[in-house]
Structure formats: structure tokens, C-alpha cells
């Protein structure tokens, strides 16, 4: 999920305690320029994520990429099925390695983004 803020510094105003009450935790270790990341977990012991919340600058680079990718998959069901299959394959291949899972999706995502 993407949440757009303007300006980006407003991401620091989020009420982290309220977000925790809804099961979302700020991922302090995830350092991506122009993004603040929260996650919801189904299992806190094993840190199994169910939702990722990307807080980005509204209509900035990250926002535009996320929205383009979402819209592309909504309009191209074949690409959406291909992405779903890739994610399932990577989840089975890398159940304990989130970085490898994410890296495995990168080429597919970059190919779609190159169509902008």
C-alpha cells in the first residue's frame, strides 16, 4: 500500500502508537531514500509480514512508480497473473530471505516501469 504525504517530512508526524494499535510497526532498519516503511505482521515471533505500507511523497518518484505499476497490472491481466506466479515461486524458493524475494521481483517490476 502506498500513502502519499506532502511534504515528505510529514511522514514523521504519523502517530506510531495508533499505527501499532492497528498492527503496523515502523521498520526502522529499512532505510530507503524517499520512503518510510511500516509493516503488519501475522506472526511477531517469526516476523511474518502480511502488509507493507510505503509512505512516500505524494506525486513524487516513488508515488508515480507505485501508481503506474498498480494501474498497469489492473489493466493487463496477463501481466498480473505472471507477477502473481513469480511472487508465489519466489515465496516458495526464499521463505526465510525477504531480500532475495524482493530482489527476485526487481527485474519484472523494472520491465513494467520501463513502459512509462
LINBELDA-V900440 format. One record per residue. RES is the residue in three letters. SS is DSSP state (hx for helix, st for strand, lp for the rest). Layout:
RES|SS ; RES|SS
This chain:
UNK|lp ; UNK|st ; UNK|st ; UNK|st ; UNK|st ; UNK|lp ; UNK|lp ; UNK|hx ; UNK|hx ; UNK|hx ; UNK|hx ; UNK|hx ; UNK|hx ; UNK|lp ; UNK|lp ; UNK|hx ; UNK|hx ; UNK|hx ; UNK|hx ; UNK|hx ; UNK|hx ; UNK|lp ; UNK|lp ; UNK|st ; UNK|st ; UNK|st ; UNK|lp ; UNK|lp ; UNK|lp ; UNK|lp ; UNK|lp ; UNK|st ; UNK|lp ; UNK|lp ; UNK|st ; UNK|st ; UNK|st ; UNK|st ; UNK|st ; UNK|st ; UNK|st ; UNK|st ; UNK|st ; UNK|lp ; UNK|lp ; UNK|lp ; UNK|lp ; UNK|st ; UNK|st ; UNK|st ; UNK|st ; UNK|st ; UNK|st ; UNK|st ; UNK|st ; UNK|st ; UNK|st ; UNK|lp ; UNK|lp ; UNK|lp ; UNK|hx ; UNK|hx ; UNK|hx ; UNK|hx ; UNK|hx ; UNK|hx ; UNK|hx ; UNK|hx ; UNK|hx ; UNK|hx ; UNK|hx ; UNK|hx ; UNK|hx ; UNK|hx ; UNK|hx ; UNK|lp ; UNK|hx ; UNK|hx ; UNK|hx ; UNK|hx ; UNK|hx ; UNK|hx ; UNK|hx ; UNK|hx ; UNK|hx ; UNK|hx ; UNK|hx ; UNK|hx ; UNK|hx ; UNK|hx ; UNK|hx ; UNK|hx ; UNK|hx ; UNK|lp ; UNK|lp ; UNK|lp ; UNK|lp ; UNK|hx ; UNK|hx ; UNK|hx ; UNK|hx ; UNK|hx ; UNK|hx ; UNK|hx ; UNK|hx ; UNK|hx ; UNK|hx ; UNK|hx ; UNK|hx ; UNK|hx ; UNK|hx ; UNK|hx ; UNK|hx ; UNK|lp ; UNK|lp ; UNK|lp
